[in-house]
Amino acid sequence: MKTRIYVTLKPGVLDPQGRAIHNALEGLGFDGIEGVRQGKLIELEHGADLSDEDCDAMCRKLLANTVIENYRIERG
Amino acid sequence: MKTRIYVTLKPGVLDPQGRAIHNALEGLGFDGIEGVRQGKLIELEHGADLSDEDCDAMCRKLLANTVIENYRIERG
């Protein structure tokens, strides 16, 4: 089974990587981009017995820095 | 408007970050994880006139290394 976890910076948190991508896109001539934010996509392969509680605990303990990041869990 | 781009390593490509996360999860006592892969989620804020062709060109030119990475574009 597969679970996907999306980790993104909270609104208002400075995103230097996103800023760098935005500048690079403009440098390549892609206009019309108003903002770029970069996050992480973590894909877990696991057995059937991985509970929602375990997924949440993984995010809070390791996968996301909940001070500055949000996380979203997508099962199956 | 918002467009999301998911960049992931191609199957078979070694993923040291994913491996490190997997080890750390096991170290925290989360058993049953068979594999971990980490990718990028890039969120673009833009005007209505950003074409599919432009999105694809951004991925091929900058956002993904198409030798080792796949990308998926999710509009709107």
Backbone of each chain as nested JSON, in Angstrom:
{
  "chains": [
    {"id": "A", "residues": [
      {"number": 1, "name": "MET", "atoms": {"N": [0.83, -1.197, 0.0], "CA": [0.0, 0.0, 0.0], "C": [0.868, 1.252, 0.0]}},
      {"number": 2, "name": "LYS", "atoms": {"N": [0.292, 2.383, -0.469], "CA": [1.062, 3.638, -0.549], "C": [0.309, 4.762, 0.158]}},
      {"number": 3, "name": "THR", "atoms": {"N": [1.07, 5.552, 0.931], "CA": [0.542, 6.764, 1.558], "C": [1.421, 7.929, 1.118]}},
      {"number": 4, "name": "ARG", "atoms": {"N": [0.774, 9.021, 0.677], "CA": [1.546, 10.206, 0.274], "C": [1.369, 11.311, 1.319]}},
      {"number": 5, "name": "ILE", "atoms": {"N": [2.475, 11.959, 1.651], "CA": [2.448, 13.048, 2.621], "C": [3.011, 14.3, 1.948]}},
      {"number": 6, "name": "TYR", "atoms": {"N": [2.214, 15.37, 1.998], "CA": [2.625, 16.637, 1.393], "C": [2.987, 17.608, 2.519]}},
      {"number": 7, "name": "VAL", "atoms": {"N": [4.21, 18.077, 2.496], "CA": [4.688, 19.002, 3.526], "C": [4.958, 20.346, 2.859]}},
      {"number": 8, "name": "THR", "atoms": {"N": [4.272, 21.388, 3.308], "CA": [4.424, 22.718, 2.706], "C": [4.66, 23.766, 3.79]}},
      {"number": 9, "name": "LEU", "atoms": {"N": [5.354, 24.825, 3.415], "CA": [5.589, 25.892, 4.373], "C": [4.267, 26.593, 4.691]}},
      {"number": 10, "name": "LYS", "atoms": {"N": [4.109, 27.013, 5.929], "CA": [2.9, 27.744, 6.314], "C": [2.89, 29.107, 5.618]}},
      {"number": 11, "name": "PRO", "atoms": {"N": [1.686, 29.611, 5.276], "CA": [1.613, 30.943, 4.663], "C": [2.348, 31.971, 5.531]}},
      {"number": 12, "name": "GLY", "atoms": {"N": [3.076, 32.875, 4.867], "CA": [3.767, 33.914, 5.631], "C": [5.194, 33.525, 5.97]}},
      {"number": 13, "name": "VAL", "atoms": {"N": [5.52, 32.248, 5.892], "CA": [6.897, 31.828, 6.162], "C": [7.716, 32.071, 4.898]}},
      {"number": 14, "name": "LEU", "atoms": {"N": [8.832, 32.736, 5.036], "CA": [9.697, 33.059, 3.889], "C": [10.15, 31.772, 3.205]}},
      {"number": 15, "name": "ASP", "atoms": {"N": [10.12, 31.778, 1.845], "CA": [10.491, 30.573, 1.095], "C": [11.617, 30.926, 0.118]}},
      {"number": 16, "name": "PRO", "atoms": {"N": [12.868, 30.939, 0.569], "CA": [13.979, 31.318, -0.307], "C": [14.111, 30.41, -1.532]}},
      {"number": 17, "name": "GLN", "atoms": {"N": [13.804, 29.117, -1.361], "CA": [13.888, 28.215, -2.526], "C": [12.844, 28.606, -3.556]}},
      {"number": 18, "name": "GLY", "atoms": {"N": [11.636, 28.852, -3.081], "CA": [10.586, 29.276, -3.996], "C": [10.952, 30.569, -4.691]}},
      {"number": 19, "name": "ARG", "atoms": {"N": [11.561, 31.472, -3.966], "CA": [11.993, 32.775, -4.504], "C": [13.042, 32.537, -5.595]}},
      {"number": 20, "name": "ALA", "atoms": {"N": [13.976, 31.634, -5.332], "CA": [15.057, 31.351, -6.3], "C": [14.468, 30.74, -7.576]}},
      {"number": 21, "name": "ILE", "atoms": {"N": [13.504, 29.848, -7.412], "CA": [12.861, 29.23, -8.58], "C": [12.133, 30.307, -9.379]}},
      {"number": 22, "name": "HIS", "atoms": {"N": [11.429, 31.172, -8.665], "CA": [10.686, 32.259, -9.316], "C": [11.649, 33.129, -10.149]}},
      {"number": 23, "name": "ASN", "atoms": {"N": [12.764, 33.514, -9.575], "CA": [13.748, 34.335, -10.314], "C": [14.28, 33.589, -11.525]}},
      {"number": 24, "name": "ALA", "atoms": {"N": [14.549, 32.29, -11.353], "CA": [15.104, 31.502, -12.464], "C": [14.081, 31.38, -13.598]}},
      {"number": 25, "name": "LEU", "atoms": {"N": [12.823, 31.184, -13.242], "CA": [11.78, 31.088, -14.274], "C": [11.686, 32.405, -15.046]}},
      {"number": 26, "name": "GLU", "atoms": {"N": [11.741, 33.509, -14.335], "CA": [11.68, 34.806, -15.019], "C": [12.915, 34.985, -15.9]}},
      {"number": 27, "name": "GLY", "atoms": {"N": [14.057, 34.529, -15.427], "CA": [15.274, 34.614, -16.216], "C": [15.195, 33.792, -17.495]}},
      {"number": 28, "name": "LEU", "atoms": {"N": [14.366, 32.731, -17.468], "CA": [14.19, 31.902, -18.671], "C": [13.086, 32.463, -19.57]}},
      {"number": 29, "name": "GLY", "atoms": {"N": [12.5, 33.592, -19.113], "CA": [11.514, 34.252, -19.965], "C": [10.074, 33.856, -19.69]}},
      {"number": 30, "name": "PHE", "atoms": {"N": [9.84, 33.13, -18.591], "CA": [8.457, 32.763, -18.235], "C": [7.851, 33.887, -17.393]}},
      {"number": 31, "name": "ASP", "atoms": {"N": [7.056, 34.727, -18.052], "CA": [6.433, 35.835, -17.321], "C": [5.068, 35.385, -16.788]}},
      {"number": 32, "name": "GLY", "atoms": {"N": [4.456, 36.212, -15.962], "CA": [3.101, 35.915, -15.491], "C": [3.056, 35.063, -14.228]}},
      {"number": 33, "name": "ILE", "atoms": {"N": [4.26, 34.681, -13.73], "CA": [4.291, 33.904, -12.485], "C": [4.256, 34.894, -11.315]}},
      {"number": 34, "name": "GLU", "atoms": {"N": [3.296, 34.737, -10.446], "CA": [3.155, 35.697, -9.339], "C": [3.855, 35.194, -8.075]}},
      {"number": 35, "name": "GLY", "atoms": {"N": [3.977, 33.885, -7.94], "CA": [4.651, 33.356, -6.744], "C": [4.952, 31.883, -6.906]}},
      {"number": 36, "name": "VAL", "atoms": {"N": [6.005, 31.44, -6.215], "CA": [6.386, 30.024, -6.261], "C": [6.66, 29.568, -4.832]}},
      {"number": 37, "name": "ARG", "atoms": {"N": [6.084, 28.424, -4.444], "CA": [6.365, 27.844, -3.129], "C": [6.819, 26.406, -3.354]}},
      {"number": 38, "name": "GLN", "atoms": {"N": [7.892, 26.005, -2.683], "CA": [8.342, 24.617, -2.833], "C": [8.129, 23.858, -1.546]}},
      {"number": 39, "name": "GLY", "atoms": {"N": [7.579, 22.621, -1.69], "CA": [7.38, 21.753, -0.526], "C": [7.922, 20.38, -0.813]}},
      {"number": 40, "name": "LYS", "atoms": {"N": [7.59, 19.432, 0.078], "CA": [8.074, 18.052, -0.067], "C": [6.901, 17.101, -0.283]}},
      {"number": 41, "name": "LEU", "atoms": {"N": [7.18, 16.102, -1.106], "CA": [6.214, 15.005, -1.312], "C": [6.916, 13.737, -0.851]}},
      {"number": 42, "name": "ILE", "atoms": {"N": [6.39, 13.098, 0.192], "CA": [7.02, 11.896, 0.736], "C": [6.07, 10.729, 0.5]}},
      {"number": 43, "name": "GLU", "atoms": {"N": [6.563, 9.706, -0.215], "CA": [5.747, 8.545, -0.535], "C": [6.201, 7.359, 0.313]}},
      {"number": 44, "name": "LEU", "atoms": {"N": [5.274, 6.817, 1.087], "CA": [5.576, 5.667, 1.959], "C": [4.96, 4.414, 1.354]}},
      {"number": 45, "name": "GLU", "atoms": {"N": [5.772, 3.353, 1.196], "CA": [5.267, 2.01, 0.847], "C": [5.199, 1.23, 2.153]}},
      {"number": 46, "name": "HIS", "atoms": {"N": [4.047, 0.588, 2.39], "CA": [3.906, -0.069, 3.691], "C": [2.866, -1.176, 3.617]}},
      {"number": 47, "name": "GLY", "atoms": {"N": [2.809, -1.948, 4.73], "CA": [1.814, -3.009, 4.845], "C": [0.458, -2.399, 5.171]}},
      {"number": 48, "name": "ALA", "atoms": {"N": [-0.568, -3.308, 5.264], "CA": [-1.942, -2.832, 5.449], "C": [-2.19, -2.284, 6.852]}},
      {"number": 49, "name": "ASP", "atoms": {"N": [-1.253, -2.535, 7.789], "CA": [-1.568, -2.223, 9.189], "C": [-1.028, -0.873, 9.647]}},
      {"number": 50, "name": "LEU", "atoms": {"N": [-0.704, 0.026, 8.726], "CA": [-0.226, 1.351, 9.134], "C": [-1.435, 2.245, 9.426]}},
      {"number": 51, "name": "SER", "atoms": {"N": [-1.605, 2.605, 10.688], "CA": [-2.819, 3.352, 11.087], "C": [-2.696, 4.845, 10.773]}},
      {"number": 52, "name": "ASP", "atoms": {"N": [-3.843, 5.518, 10.748], "CA": [-3.862, 6.981, 10.557], "C": [-3.092, 7.666, 11.69]}},
      {"number": 53, "name": "GLU", "atoms": {"N": [-3.228, 7.119, 12.882], "CA": [-2.543, 7.708, 14.054], "C": [-1.03, 7.619, 13.873]}},
      {"number": 54, "name": "ASP", "atoms": {"N": [-0.571, 6.458, 13.364], "CA": [0.872, 6.31, 13.117], "C": [1.345, 7.321, 12.071]}},
      {"number": 55, "name": "CYS", "atoms": {"N": [0.566, 7.476, 11.014], "CA": [0.949, 8.437, 9.96], "C": [1.077, 9.84, 10.549]}},
      {"number": 56, "name": "ASP", "atoms": {"N": [0.109, 10.217, 11.367], "CA": [0.109, 11.544, 11.973], "C": [1.319, 11.716, 12.89]}},
      {"number": 57, "name": "ALA", "atoms": {"N": [1.611, 10.653, 13.642], "CA": [2.755, 10.72, 14.57], "C": [4.068, 10.851, 13.802]}},
      {"number": 58, "name": "MET", "atoms": {"N": [4.179, 10.148, 12.668], "CA": [5.388, 10.267, 11.84], "C": [5.588, 11.701, 11.383]}},
      {"number": 59, "name": "CYS", "atoms": {"N": [4.486, 12.327, 10.977], "CA": [4.575, 13.71, 10.484], "C": [5.017, 14.637, 11.616]}},
      {"number": 60, "name": "ARG", "atoms": {"N": [4.357, 14.509, 12.773], "CA": [4.663, 15.42, 13.886], "C": [6.065, 15.166, 14.443]}},
      {"number": 61, "name": "LYS", "atoms": {"N": [6.516, 13.904, 14.432], "CA": [7.816, 13.601, 15.042], "C": [9.001, 13.797, 14.109]}},
      {"number": 62, "name": "LEU", "atoms": {"N": [8.757, 13.59, 12.784], "CA": [9.923, 13.594, 11.88], "C": [9.728, 14.353, 10.57]}},
      {"number": 63, "name": "LEU", "atoms": {"N": [8.627, 14.056, 9.887], "CA": [8.531, 14.468, 8.483], "C": [8.247, 15.961, 8.303]}},
      {"number": 64, "name": "ALA", "atoms": {"N": [7.603, 16.562, 9.289], "CA": [7.285, 17.99, 9.154], "C": [7.739, 18.758, 10.39]}},
      {"number": 65, "name": "ASN", "atoms": {"N": [8.208, 19.957, 10.18], "CA": [8.513, 20.854, 11.309], "C": [7.256, 21.688, 11.529]}},
      {"number": 66, "name": "THR", "atoms": {"N": [6.434, 21.261, 12.457], "CA": [5.084, 21.835, 12.588], "C": [5.104, 23.3, 13.049]}},
      {"number": 67, "name": "VAL", "atoms": {"N": [6.278, 23.814, 13.409], "CA": [6.358, 25.249, 13.743], "C": [6.19, 26.074, 12.461]}},
      {"number": 68, "name": "ILE", "atoms": {"N": [6.777, 25.616, 11.363], "CA": [6.748, 26.398, 10.122], "C": [6.109, 25.664, 8.945]}},
      {"number": 69, "name": "GLU", "atoms": {"N": [5.767, 24.388, 9.156], "CA": [5.226, 23.614, 8.038], "C": [3.85, 23.032, 8.354]}},
      {"number": 70, "name": "ASN", "atoms": {"N": [3.051, 22.902, 7.306], "CA": [1.803, 22.15, 7.371], "C": [2.03, 20.796, 6.695]}},
      {"number": 71, "name": "TYR", "atoms": {"N": [1.224, 19.801, 7.049], "CA": [1.327, 18.528, 6.34], "C": [-0.064, 18.006, 6.007]}},
      {"number": 72, "name": "ARG", "atoms": {"N": [-0.147, 17.285, 4.9], "CA": [-1.423, 16.683, 4.483], "C": [-1.15, 15.226, 4.119]}},
      {"number": 73, "name": "ILE", "atoms": {"N": [-1.98, 14.344, 4.669], "CA": [-1.785, 12.904, 4.473], "C": [-2.824, 12.388, 3.479]}},
      {"number": 74, "name": "GLU", "atoms": {"N": [-2.363, 11.69, 2.457], "CA": [-3.264, 11.128, 1.441], "C": [-3.078, 9.603, 1.432]}},
      {"number": 75, "name": "ARG", "atoms": {"N": [-4.073, 8.889, 1.989], "CA": [-3.952, 7.418, 2.127], "C": [-4.289, 6.745, 0.808]}},
      {"number": 76, "name": "GLY", "atoms": {"N": [-3.688, 5.531, 0.595], "CA": [-4.091, 4.647, -0.497], "C": [-3.624, 5.045, -1.869]}}
    ]},
    {"id": "B", "residues": [
      {"number": 1, "name": "MET", "atoms": {"N": [-4.56, 32.16, -9.988], "CA": [-4.712, 30.741, -10.235], "C": [-3.51, 29.98, -9.701]}},
      {"number": 2, "name": "LYS", "atoms": {"N": [-3.698, 28.669, -9.43], "CA": [-2.598, 27.857, -8.873], "C": [-2.388, 26.613, -9.722]}},
      {"number": 3, "name": "THR", "atoms": {"N": [-1.1, 26.295, -9.97], "CA": [-0.723, 25.047, -10.633], "C": [0.258, 24.329, -9.734]}},
      {"number": 4, "name": "ARG", "atoms": {"N": [0.014, 23.018, -9.521], "CA": [0.934, 22.231, -8.69], "C": [1.742, 21.288, -9.58]}},
      {"number": 5, "name": "ILE", "atoms": {"N": [3.031, 21.212, -9.299], "CA": [3.916, 20.321, -10.064], "C": [4.582, 19.36, -9.086]}},
      {"number": 6, "name": "TYR", "atoms": {"N": [4.433, 18.061, -9.366], "CA": [5.019, 17.032, -8.512], "C": [6.218, 16.44, -9.239]}},
      {"number": 7, "name": "VAL", "atoms": {"N": [7.369, 16.533, -8.62], "CA": [8.605, 16.014, -9.216], "C": [9.084, 14.849, -8.361]}},
      {"number": 8, "name": "THR", "atoms": {"N": [9.196, 13.664, -8.965], "CA": [9.613, 12.479, -8.21], "C": [10.723, 11.751, -8.952]}},
      {"number": 9, "name": "LEU", "atoms": {"N": [11.542, 11.044, -8.188], "CA": [12.617, 10.286, -8.818], "C": [12.023, 9.136, -9.626]}},
      {"number": 10, "name": "LYS", "atoms": {"N": [12.632, 8.82, -10.76], "CA": [12.179, 7.688, -11.565], "C": [12.424, 6.391, -10.798]}},
      {"number": 11, "name": "PRO", "atoms": {"N": [11.554, 5.394, -11.0], "CA": [11.774, 4.095, -10.346], "C": [13.181, 3.58, -10.67]}},
      {"number": 12, "name": "GLY", "atoms": {"N": [13.83, 3.005, -9.664], "CA": [15.169, 2.451, -9.917], "C": [16.278, 3.434, -9.607]}},
      {"number": 13, "name": "VAL", "atoms": {"N": [15.947, 4.711, -9.529], "CA": [16.975, 5.705, -9.188], "C": [17.155, 5.701, -7.675]}},
      {"number": 14, "name": "LEU", "atoms": {"N": [18.395, 5.593, -7.215], "CA": [18.69, 5.552, -5.777], "C": [18.189, 6.827, -5.109]}},
      {"number": 15, "name": "ASP", "atoms": {"N": [17.552, 6.665, -3.927], "CA": [16.994, 7.826, -3.216], "C": [17.583, 7.886, -1.803]}},
      {"number": 16, "name": "PRO", "atoms": {"N": [18.787, 8.47, -1.651], "CA": [19.422, 8.502, -0.33], "C": [18.592, 9.234, 0.717]}},
      {"number": 17, "name": "GLN", "atoms": {"N": [17.875, 10.293, 0.287], "CA": [17.041, 11.017, 1.264], "C": [15.921, 10.107, 1.757]}},
      {"number": 18, "name": "GLY", "atoms": {"N": [15.29, 9.422, 0.819], "CA": [14.233, 8.493, 1.194], "C": [14.757, 7.412, 2.128]}},
      {"number": 19, "name": "ARG", "atoms": {"N": [15.95, 6.939, 1.846], "CA": [16.597, 5.896, 2.664], "C": [16.84, 6.44, 4.073]}},
      {"number": 20, "name": "ALA", "atoms": {"N": [17.299, 7.676, 4.157], "CA": [17.586, 8.279, 5.476], "C": [16.297, 8.435, 6.281]}},
      {"number": 21, "name": "ILE", "atoms": {"N": [15.233, 8.852, 5.603], "CA": [13.941, 9.006, 6.29], "C": [13.463, 7.642, 6.783]}},
      {"number": 22, "name": "HIS", "atoms": {"N": [13.611, 6.649, 5.938], "CA": [13.183, 5.296, 6.297], "C": [13.925, 4.823, 7.558]}},
      {"number": 23, "name": "ASN", "atoms": {"N": [15.228, 5.013, 7.572], "CA": [16.01, 4.619, 8.76], "C": [15.567, 5.382, 10.0]}},
      {"number": 24, "name": "ALA", "atoms": {"N": [15.31, 6.666, 9.829], "CA": [14.918, 7.492, 10.98], "C": [13.547, 7.051, 11.514]}},
      {"number": 25, "name": "LEU", "atoms": {"N": [12.64, 6.731, 10.605], "CA": [11.311, 6.271, 11.043], "C": [11.432, 4.969, 11.836]}},
      {"number": 26, "name": "GLU", "atoms": {"N": [12.281, 4.073, 11.337], "CA": [12.476, 2.811, 12.063], "C": [13.123, 3.086, 13.418]}},
      {"number": 27, "name": "GLY", "atoms": {"N": [14.026, 4.018, 13.464], "CA": [14.67, 4.38, 14.718], "C": [13.694, 4.949, 15.736]}},
      {"number": 28, "name": "LEU", "atoms": {"N": [12.607, 5.543, 15.22], "CA": [11.576, 6.089, 16.12], "C": [10.543, 5.018, 16.487]}},
      {"number": 29, "name": "GLY", "atoms": {"N": [10.753, 3.817, 15.941], "CA": [9.87, 2.71, 16.323], "C": [8.706, 2.49, 15.374]}},
      {"number": 30, "name": "PHE", "atoms": {"N": [8.702, 3.151, 14.23], "CA": [7.622, 2.946, 13.257], "C": [7.996, 1.761, 12.354]}},
      {"number": 31, "name": "ASP", "atoms": {"N": [7.435, 0.617, 12.662], "CA": [7.729, -0.576, 11.871], "C": [6.712, -0.697, 10.736]}},
      {"number": 32, "name": "GLY", "atoms": {"N": [6.969, -1.618, 9.829], "CA": [5.994, -1.896, 8.759], "C": [6.159, -1.013, 7.532]}},
      {"number": 33, "name": "ILE", "atoms": {"N": [7.171, -0.098, 7.579], "CA": [7.43, 0.747, 6.406], "C": [8.355, -0.022, 5.458]}},
      {"number": 34, "name": "GLU", "atoms": {"N": [7.914, -0.213, 4.233], "CA": [8.714, -1.014, 3.303], "C": [9.632, -0.137, 2.448]}},
      {"number": 35, "name": "GLY", "atoms": {"N": [9.235, 1.113, 2.241], "CA": [10.064, 1.993, 1.415], "C": [9.61, 3.432, 1.525]}},
      {"number": 36, "name": "VAL", "atoms": {"N": [10.546, 4.372, 1.347], "CA": [10.227, 5.799, 1.415], "C": [10.891, 6.477, 0.214]}},
      {"number": 37, "name": "ARG", "atoms": {"N": [10.126, 7.285, -0.51], "CA": [10.698, 8.069, -1.613], "C": [10.342, 9.535, -1.366]}},
      {"number": 38, "name": "GLN", "atoms": {"N": [11.317, 10.423, -1.528], "CA": [11.002, 11.85, -1.332], "C": [11.084, 12.587, -2.657]}},
      {"number": 39, "name": "GLY", "atoms": {"N": [10.055, 13.438, -2.907], "CA": [10.057, 14.25, -4.128], "C": [9.771, 15.692, -3.781]}},
      {"number": 40, "name": "LYS", "atoms": {"N": [9.529, 16.487, -4.813], "CA": [9.262, 17.923, -4.618], "C": [7.838, 18.255, -5.054]}},
      {"number": 41, "name": "LEU", "atoms": {"N": [7.252, 19.177, -4.289], "CA": [5.945, 19.733, -4.668], "C": [6.163, 21.222, -4.908]}},
      {"number": 42, "name": "ILE", "atoms": {"N": [5.942, 21.685, -6.123], "CA": [6.16, 23.097, -6.454], "C": [4.811, 23.724, -6.792]}},
      {"number": 43, "name": "GLU", "atoms": {"N": [4.457, 24.764, -6.042], "CA": [3.174, 25.424, -6.251], "C": [3.407, 26.779, -6.929]}},
      {"number": 44, "name": "LEU", "atoms": {"N": [2.786, 26.96, -8.099], "CA": [2.92, 28.213, -8.856], "C": [1.632, 29.018, -8.717]}},
      {"number": 45, "name": "GLU", "atoms": {"N": [1.764, 30.297, -8.318], "CA": [0.632, 31.246, -8.379], "C": [0.83, 32.036, -9.663]}},
      {"number": 46, "name": "HIS", "atoms": {"N": [-0.251, 32.162, -10.46], "CA": [-0.052, 32.831, -11.747], "C": [-1.377, 33.382, -12.263]}},
      {"number": 47, "name": "GLY", "atoms": {"N": [-1.243, 34.19, -13.37], "CA": [-2.433, 34.725, -14.031], "C": [-3.092, 33.634, -14.863]}},
      {"number": 48, "name": "ALA", "atoms": {"N": [-4.223, 34.016, -15.506], "CA": [-5.021, 33.023, -16.246], "C": [-4.338, 32.582, -17.542]}},
      {"number": 49, "name": "ASP", "atoms": {"N": [-3.3, 33.31, -17.97], "CA": [-2.771, 33.046, -19.311], "C": [-1.564, 32.11, -19.33]}},
      {"number": 50, "name": "LEU", "atoms": {"N": [-1.355, 31.341, -18.28], "CA": [-0.231, 30.396, -18.282], "C": [-0.675, 29.115, -18.985]}},
      {"number": 51, "name": "SER", "atoms": {"N": [-0.077, 28.841, -20.151], "CA": [-0.534, 27.707, -20.965], "C": [0.052, 26.389, -20.474]}},
      {"number": 52, "name": "ASP", "atoms": {"N": [-0.574, 25.29, -20.889], "CA": [-0.05, 23.95, -20.578], "C": [1.353, 23.79, -21.153]}},
      {"number": 53, "name": "GLU", "atoms": {"N": [1.553, 24.357, -22.345], "CA": [2.861, 24.234, -23.012], "C": [3.932, 24.931, -22.174]}},
      {"number": 54, "name": "ASP", "atoms": {"N": [3.575, 26.113, -21.627], "CA": [4.541, 26.834, -20.785], "C": [4.88, 26.024, -19.535]}},
      {"number": 55, "name": "CYS", "atoms": {"N": [3.843, 25.426, -18.928], "CA": [4.081, 24.619, -17.728], "C": [5.036, 23.473, -18.045]}},
      {"number": 56, "name": "ASP", "atoms": {"N": [4.792, 22.819, -19.166], "CA": [5.634, 21.692, -19.554], "C": [7.069, 22.149, -19.805]}},
      {"number": 57, "name": "ALA", "atoms": {"N": [7.195, 23.309, -20.458], "CA": [8.534, 23.822, -20.755], "C": [9.274, 24.181, -19.47]}},
      {"number": 58, "name": "MET", "atoms": {"N": [8.56, 24.741, -18.496], "CA": [9.182, 25.06, -17.201], "C": [9.742, 23.807, -16.553]}},
      {"number": 59, "name": "CYS", "atoms": {"N": [8.959, 22.74, -16.624], "CA": [9.404, 21.487, -16.003], "C": [10.649, 20.964, -16.716]}},
      {"number": 60, "name": "ARG", "atoms": {"N": [10.593, 20.927, -18.04], "CA": [11.725, 20.347, -18.793], "C": [12.973, 21.222, -18.683]}},
      {"number": 61, "name": "LYS", "atoms": {"N": [12.791, 22.559, -18.603], "CA": [13.953, 23.439, -18.595], "C": [14.548, 23.671, -17.204]}},
      {"number": 62, "name": "LEU", "atoms": {"N": [13.674, 23.586, -16.169], "CA": [14.186, 24.006, -14.846], "C": [13.772, 23.101, -13.687]}},
      {"number": 63, "name": "LEU", "atoms": {"N": [12.455, 22.818, -13.613], "CA": [11.934, 22.264, -12.358], "C": [12.263, 20.785, -12.173]}},
      {"number": 64, "name": "ALA", "atoms": {"N": [12.457, 20.054, -13.277], "CA": [12.752, 18.622, -13.147], "C": [13.987, 18.268, -13.961]}},
      {"number": 65, "name": "ASN", "atoms": {"N": [14.78, 17.363, -13.427], "CA": [15.9, 16.81, -14.19], "C": [15.367, 15.554, -14.874]}},
      {"number": 66, "name": "THR", "atoms": {"N": [14.96, 15.689, -16.11], "CA": [14.208, 14.612, -16.767], "C": [15.048, 13.355, -17.011]}},
      {"number": 67, "name": "VAL", "atoms": {"N": [16.354, 13.427, -16.742], "CA": [17.172, 12.209, -16.849], "C": [16.817, 11.256, -15.709]}},
      {"number": 68, "name": "ILE", "atoms": {"N": [16.595, 11.793, -14.516], "CA": [16.347, 10.941, -13.349], "C": [15.003, 11.211, -12.683]}},
      {"number": 69, "name": "GLU", "atoms": {"N": [14.288, 12.232, -13.147], "CA": [13.027, 12.582, -12.483], "C": [11.845, 12.561, -13.433]}},
      {"number": 70, "name": "ASN", "atoms": {"N": [10.677, 12.214, -12.889], "CA": [9.407, 12.361, -13.587], "C": [8.71, 13.598, -13.036]}},
      {"number": 71, "name": "TYR", "atoms": {"N": [7.818, 14.203, -13.814], "CA": [7.03, 15.316, -13.274], "C": [5.561, 15.146, -13.664]}},
      {"number": 72, "name": "ARG", "atoms": {"N": [4.692, 15.648, -12.801], "CA": [3.248, 15.599, -13.063], "C": [2.681, 16.988, -12.78]}},
      {"number": 73, "name": "ILE", "atoms": {"N": [1.899, 17.49, -13.735], "CA": [1.352, 18.852, -13.62], "C": [-0.125, 18.762, -13.253]}},
      {"number": 74, "name": "GLU", "atoms": {"N": [-0.514, 19.491, -12.229], "CA": [-1.911, 19.491, -11.793], "C": [-2.425, 20.937, -11.873]}},
      {"number": 75, "name": "ARG", "atoms": {"N": [-3.254, 21.222, -12.883], "CA": [-3.719, 22.606, -13.089], "C": [-4.874, 22.933, -12.152]}},
      {"number": 76, "name": "GLY", "atoms": {"N": [-5.023, 24.278, -11.836], "CA": [-6.202, 24.784, -11.135], "C": [-6.298, 24.455, -9.655]}}
    ]}
  ]
}
